[in-house]
Amino acid sequence: MKLRRRHLLLTGGATVGLGVLGYGGSVAVCSTSKTVTAKMIRPLFVAIGDILEPEIIGRAWLSRIGTRALHTRIHQRTDLLAATLIPDPAQRRAELSDVIRRDFARDETEVVENWVVSEAEAIIAGAWVS
């Protein structure tokens, strides 16, 4: 069998093309779950300025519960999810302050690095550093 240049080019092109397609597809699938959650939590970051030491609290709390539990808690907190739908950042920040106050009133708090923070603050700080 005589190997021709066009056969070599077609076979090589198909091999490279399939490789790129496979890699791109796997990257897209693997990042989809994080992308959905990231889009959902990004609006919560307007409250970061109201949380004392958000990086320290976020890292310590996240290391204790893990990333998977963070995603679960975010999905369970309908009040936080509702706040993400508020288009005006100032109104969203005010609503998140109310959510944090309600957490303290219901004693839904966490002790993280000797700080007593609301569960909402821990979730937002954990999402911030994740």
Disulfide bonds with the S-S distance in Angstrom:
none
